């Protein structure tokens, strides 16, 4: 896609992912055993021939910046074009934080304008999918559109999660309604927008806040040529605990909707130098993804293990997502759980114990147990289902041997360690 600039919106706080995004952007959350969520959109840009990419960051951007670096894994480490990290800044005449998605683009318009792209492709950094953006461009050119947005068909019960687009028979967008309880259309907006550069620049002059409410909707109301491009492949917004968990588990299917090993469209990432997987005598691995550097002496079933995970003898990991360098101690168990990096599960401890609590206040967890980064769970402790263990919790935070289902254990502040 010559003369196109991609802007990846990666500044959101991701509150719906709880402790997984307390200290990192949603786009930087590990996914699929070795990737980060942003790898999917950056890989799509690479394979679609887009060599100018701006990543707009704001919330806890350090790990995201570290992961992207100079953009080498996605062929973006180049003198002309390449990757550009765009984050809020302060000057005497410029005031700080992004107020919303449209404002984030407007605040960086000088940097965008310097590159003089013919078109601007705006992308969400927290979606998992493989898409050739050149097909979107063809639709855009054939319709002589001012804006083309990508849409995907979703079941009626999912309409409340997305912006729903109503189209005419020629694919022109008639309306776009954000997260309706019920929709008379199956087409969900994918958060992918291809603008003509001049059109976007003009509509950003009054400094709008939100891309949908203050840019796309006014374009529809004024009669601009706004069209839809239908995408039929796998696509998932992984911004909730349930969708994140299901998308990881989908990779374990005999015929997964998202194929990671397709050599024609590989998902590129910054690879870690880790030794091969070690599986000791008596261990068992069933229907699981196990990344390099893992040492398995226990049982792993229907789970995703990231690099460096250790499953000690007698331990069980079932229906779980376990991130890098976590240790599941001897005779310990993780069941329908998501464990972040550097967690230590003590001997005989259980993460995901007992029955799932009933009630709307726990519905967002869908029965899953979340354990934040750097947590140390003492030996023998049992953590009930639909519980959340905050970042950095240690033995002193577990007052009882058993945490009841639905317990929220707050994250430990670094200030508590200061004498």
SVG drawing of the C-alpha trace seen along z (x, -y; Angstrom):
<svg xmlns="http://www.w3.org/2000/svg" viewBox="-34 -28 53 69">
<polyline fill="none" stroke="black" stroke-width="0.4" points="0.0,0.0 2.2,-2.7 1.7,-6.3 -0.4,-5.0 0.4,-5.7 -1.0,-3.4 -1.8,-4.7 -2.2,-2.1 -4.3,-3.3 -2.6,-1.6 -3.1,-4.1 -6.1,-2.6 -6.0,-1.6 -7.9,1.6 -9.7,1.6 -11.8,4.6 -8.6,6.8 -8.0,5.9 -4.6,6.8 -3.3,7.8 -3.3,4.2 -2.6,2.4 1.1,1.9 1.0,2.4 -1.0,1.3 -3.6,3.7 -1.6,4.0 1.4,5.2 -0.5,8.1 1.2,11.4 -0.9,13.7 -0.7,17.1 2.4,18.5 5.0,16.1 3.4,13.0 2.0,9.7 -1.4,8.5 0.1,5.7 2.1,8.2 -1.0,9.1 -1.7,5.6 2.0,4.9 2.4,8.2 -0.7,7.3 1.0,3.9 4.2,5.7 2.6,8.3 0.3,5.6 3.2,3.5 2.7,0.7 6.2,-0.7 5.1,-3.8 3.5,-3.0 2.8,-5.3 1.9,-3.8 0.0,-6.1 0.6,-5.2 -0.4,-6.6 -1.3,-4.2 1.7,-2.4 3.6,-2.3 7.1,-1.1 6.7,2.6 5.1,1.8 7.9,-0.6 10.4,2.0 8.7,4.7 8.5,2.6 11.9,1.1 13.1,0.0 10.5,2.3 13.0,4.8 10.8,8.0 8.2,6.3 10.7,4.8 10.1,1.3 13.7,0.4 14.3,-1.8 15.7,-5.2 12.7,-6.3 9.4,-5.4 9.5,-2.8 7.9,-2.9 7.2,-6.1 6.2,-6.0 3.7,-8.9 3.0,-9.6 1.6,-12.6 4.0,-15.5 4.1,-18.9 5.3,-22.2 4.5,-25.8 1.7,-25.8 0.7,-22.2 -1.1,-20.4 -0.6,-16.7 -2.8,-13.8 -4.9,-12.5 -8.6,-13.2 -9.7,-10.4 -9.0,-8.6 -9.6,-11.5 -7.7,-13.9 -4.7,-11.5 -4.5,-11.7 -5.1,-15.5 -2.3,-16.1 0.2,-14.3 -1.0,-15.8 2.2,-17.7 4.2,-14.5 1.6,-12.8 1.6,-15.8 5.4,-15.7 5.1,-12.3 2.3,-13.5 0.6,-10.2 -2.2,-9.9 -4.3,-7.9 -4.3,-7.3 -5.2,-3.8 -6.4,-4.0 -6.1,-0.6 -6.9,0.7 -4.0,2.2 -6.0,4.7 -7.5,6.9 -6.4,10.4 -6.8,11.1 -4.9,11.6 -6.0,9.2 -4.6,8.0 -5.2,4.3 -4.7,4.1 -8.2,5.6 -9.6,2.8 -7.7,0.3 -9.3,1.8 -12.8,1.3 -11.9,-2.2 -10.6,-3.1 -13.4,-1.3 -16.0,-3.4 -14.0,-6.6 -14.7,-6.8 -13.7,-9.5 -13.7,-6.9 -13.9,-3.1 -14.4,-1.1 -13.9,2.6 -16.9,4.6 -17.4,8.2 -20.6,10.2 -21.3,11.0 -24.1,12.9 -27.1,10.7 -26.1,11.3 -22.7,9.7 -24.0,6.4 -23.7,4.8 -19.9,5.2 -19.4,3.3 -20.4,0.3 -23.0,1.7 -23.1,0.4 -26.2,0.3 -25.4,0.6 -27.4,0.1 -27.2,2.7 -24.1,1.0 -22.1,1.1 -22.6,-2.5 -22.7,-3.1 -26.1,-4.6 -25.6,-4.7 -23.2,-3.6 -24.6,-2.9 -22.3,-2.3 -23.0,0.9 -26.7,1.1 -28.7,3.7 -30.2,4.8 -29.3,4.1 -31.1,4.6 -27.8,5.2 -25.2,8.0 -22.2,5.8 -19.9,4.8 -17.3,2.1 -13.8,3.6 -12.2,0.3 -10.3,0.2 -10.7,-3.1 -9.1,-4.1 -9.3,-7.9 -8.3,-10.1 -5.6,-12.3 -7.1,-15.7 -10.5,-14.7 -9.2,-13.5 -7.0,-16.6 -10.0,-18.9 -12.3,-17.2 -9.6,-17.2 -9.2,-21.0 -11.8,-21.7 -9.9,-19.1 -12.6,-16.5 -12.3,-14.0 -13.7,-10.7 -13.1,-9.1 -16.6,-7.5 -18.8,-10.2 -16.9,-13.3 -15.5,-12.2 -17.3,-9.2 -20.8,-10.1 -20.5,-13.8 -19.2,-12.4 -22.3,-10.2 -24.6,-13.1 -23.0,-15.4 -23.4,-12.9 -19.7,-12.1 -18.9,-9.0 -18.5,-6.4 -18.4,-2.8 -17.9,0.6 -15.5,3.4 -16.6,6.8 -14.0,9.0 -14.9,12.7 -11.8,14.1 -11.2,14.6 -11.3,11.4 -11.6,10.9 -11.5,7.9 -9.6,9.3 -10.3,6.4 -12.2,8.5 -11.1,11.3 -13.5,13.7 -12.6,12.8 -8.8,12.9 -9.1,16.4 -11.3,17.8 -9.0,16.4 -6.0,18.1 -7.9,21.4 -9.1,21.2 -5.5,21.7 -5.7,25.2 -8.5,26.4 -7.8,29.2 -8.7,26.8 -8.3,23.3 -9.9,20.3 -6.7,18.3 -3.8,20.3 -0.4,19.2 1.8,21.5 0.7,20.3 4.1,19.5 2.3,17.3 1.2,14.9 3.3,15.5 2.7,13.5 6.0,11.7 7.3,10.8 10.4,10.0 11.6,13.6 13.2,14.5 16.4,16.6 15.3,19.5 16.5,23.2 14.2,25.9 11.4,27.3 12.3,30.0 9.8,32.7 10.9,35.0 10.0,38.6 6.4,39.0 5.2,35.7 2.1,35.4 1.1,32.7 -2.3,32.8 -3.7,30.4 -1.5,27.5 0.9,24.8 4.2,24.9 6.8,22.2 10.6,22.5 12.3,22.5 9.5,24.4 10.3,27.3 7.4,29.7 7.6,32.4 3.9,32.5 0.6,32.5 -0.5,29.8 -3.9,30.1 -5.6,27.7 -3.4,24.8 -1.1,22.2 2.4,21.9 4.6,18.9 8.4,19.0 10.2,20.2 7.2,21.7 8.1,24.5 5.5,27.2 7.0,29.2 6.5,32.9 2.9,33.7 1.6,30.3 -1.3,29.8 -2.2,27.0 -5.6,27.4 -7.6,25.1 -5.2,22.2 -3.1,19.5 0.3,19.2 2.7,16.4 6.4,16.2 8.7,17.5 5.9,18.6 6.5,21.6 3.8,24.1 5.2,25.8 5.1,29.5 1.6,30.9 0.1,27.5 -2.8,26.9 -4.0,24.1 -7.5,24.7 -9.3,22.2 -6.9,19.5 -4.8,16.8 -1.5,16.3 0.7,13.3 4.5,13.3 6.8,14.3 4.2,15.9 5.2,18.5 2.6,21.0 3.7,22.8 3.7,26.6 0.2,28.0 -1.5,24.6 -4.6,24.4 -5.5,21.5 -9.1,22.0 -10.7,23.9 -14.2,25.0 -17.5,23.8 -17.9,20.7 -19.8,18.0 -23.2,16.9 -24.1,13.2 -23.7,10.3 -20.7,8.8 -18.5,11.8 -20.0,12.3 -17.1,10.3 -14.6,13.0 -16.7,15.8 -15.5,18.2 -11.8,17.5 -9.2,16.8 -6.8,14.0 -3.3,13.7 -1.3,10.6 2.4,10.3 5.1,11.1 2.7,12.8 4.0,15.4 1.3,17.9 2.3,19.7 2.3,23.5 -1.1,25.1 -3.2,21.9 -6.4,22.4 -7.8,19.5 -11.5,19.7 -12.8,19.3 -13.6,15.8 -11.0,14.3 -8.4,11.6 -5.0,11.6 -3.3,8.2 0.2,7.5 3.0,8.3 1.0,10.0 3.1,12.1 2.8,14.6 1.9,11.9 -1.2,11.0 -2.7,14.4 -4.1,14.2 -6.1,17.5 -5.3,20.8 -8.3,20.5 -9.5,17.4 -13.2,17.6 -14.6,17.5 -14.9,14.0 -12.2,12.5 -10.4,9.4 -6.8,9.1 -5.5,5.6 -2.2,5.0 0.8,4.3 2.2,0.8 5.9,0.3 5.6,-2.4 5.0,0.3 8.6,1.5 10.0,-1.9 11.3,-2.2"/>
</svg>
